Amino acid sequence: MRTFLGLFLIAHGLIHASYVTPVPPDAKDWPFTLARSWLLGGLEGGTLKAIGIALALVAAAAFAAAGLGLVGVPLLSAAWQALAIVGALASILLLVLFWHAWLVLGIVISAAVLYAIFVARWPVAVFGAS
């Protein structure tokens, strides 16, 4: 179960890297764009893009590190919950600022991570006391 959830966190994090990859040439309605923000629309394109890139990289790195920690990588295993929290917060902020309807699942997953850690007391509820 730890391995599955760790790999899931890594995959969720890596999806955020789509914001810093080139848009596929045949994409009609690509959701991972930093060209527009409904909330930060008054900012210049370069500033807007820099904010988005920073949030995408933080979310991707934090979730990937959290997943590695969850599967037992030394130095990360003690901090995986904190890394997952950072990743989830950066993810939600990124997805809200650069909203596209296709991204609702990403917000749900990141919110579920926060819920699991803060409310359901993950990992004790999932893995038992260690």
N, C-alpha and C positions, 0 to 999 in steps of 0.2 A: 504494500500500500504506500509506504514511504517513497519507494522508487517511482511508482506511477504518479503520485502527487508532485514529486520533485521534477519529473520530466514534463508534467503539465505546466508547472510554473515557468520552466525554461522556455517551453513552446509559447506560452502566453507572452512572455517577455520579448521573445524574438519577433513576434508579429509586430511589435511596436517599431522595430527597425525598418518596417515598410515605409515609414515616413521619411527616411533618409536615403531610400533607393530611388532610382529613376522610375518615372511613371511608364508602365508598359504602353507601347505605341497603339495597341488596339483597345485600350481601356476607355470605355464610354463614360463611366461615372465612377472614377477612381476615388475611393473614400480617404486614402492616406495622402492628403495634400496639405501643405503648409502655406498655400497661396492665399487662403482666405480664413478669416475667423469672425464669427458673428459677434463676438464680444470685444475683440481687439482690432476691429476693422480700421480704426483711426491710425494705427501704427504703420510705419513705413514697411515695405516688403522685407527688407533685410533684417530689421529688428524682429518682425513677426516670425520670420523663418528661423532666426537664432533662438528665440524662445521655444519654438516647436522642436527644433533639433535637440536642444538641451533636455527638454522634458522626455522626448522619445529615447534618447540615449540613457538617461537616468532610469526610466521605466525598464528598458531592455536589460541594462546591466544589473539593476537591483533584483529583478525577477530571476534572471539567469543565475546570479550568485545565490539567491535564496533557494532556488531549486537544487543547485549543487550542494549547498549546505544541508538541505533536507535529506539528500541521499548519502550524506556522511563525509563530504570533503572536509579535511582538516582546516581549521581556521574559519571556515564558513559555517560549520554546523552549529556553533554556539550563537551565531548572529542571524540565522536564517529568518527568524520571525521579524526582526527589525528591518532586514533587507526586504522582506515581503511587504511590510507596511510602507516603506519608502517607495517601492515599486508600484504598489496599488494607488498611493496618493498621487504620484507623478502621472500614472496612467489615467486616472480619472480626470485630473486637471487637463492633460493633453487632449483627451477625447472630448471633453466638454468645450474647451476653447476652440478646437478645430472640428466641430461637430459635423457628423454625417450620419444619417439614419442607419446605415449598415453597421455602425460602431456600437450600437446599443449592447450587444453581447459582451464586448470588451469591458464596458462599464459594469455590467452585471457580474462578470467574473472578478473584476478588481474589488467591487463592493462585497462580494461573497468572501474574498480573502480577508478583508477587514472584519467582516462579521464573524468569520470563523475564528480569527485570532482574539478579537476583543470580547465577543459575546459568548461564543460556543467554547471558548478556552482551548482552541486547537493548539497544540497537538494532543493534549491529554484526552480530550473527548474521542479522538480518532485512534491514537496509538496507545492509550493507557498511560499511567504514570511511569516515568522512567527513573 
